[in-house]
Amino acid sequence: MKRFEFKLQRLLDLRIAEEKEIQRKLAELISSQNAERLRQEEYRQRVSSERIKFSDKLKNEVYTYNDIMNFQRFKDSSFTIIKSLNERINSYNPEIQRIRDQLNEASKKRKVVEHLRDKRWKEYLIDLNREIIKENDDSNQKLYSRRGTEGEITRRI
């Protein structure tokens, strides 16, 4: 029997490639979103460390009016940046959701073709087993008929 050949293999390969491309786009977008989150966290840490430094100055009473103003400006500008980064992070969400929906759709399309391939594979195996059984029956029948004729020859002698 000839080997298994799935006639829609090209379609399956295209569906797999399409799904991988969508996964790549999603990964890029999530990576960009995570980079923004890291920047946001860096600003939060910088504000926290500057707050600790300023608190030490207040405790030691070694501060000037300029120190207070500089810290306040730094804190305000950092919070503004953190807020804008948060808005940018949230702006990624609709696009990420849209791409995830595309990925789900592409995955469904791929699974349909894979299911069809699996079904054809099972049919192929059933046909192959039938053919093997048929060949075994034929060889057993030939063996039986040979033994039968050999038995007649030995009886005649």
Disulfide bonds with the S-S distance in Angstrom:
none
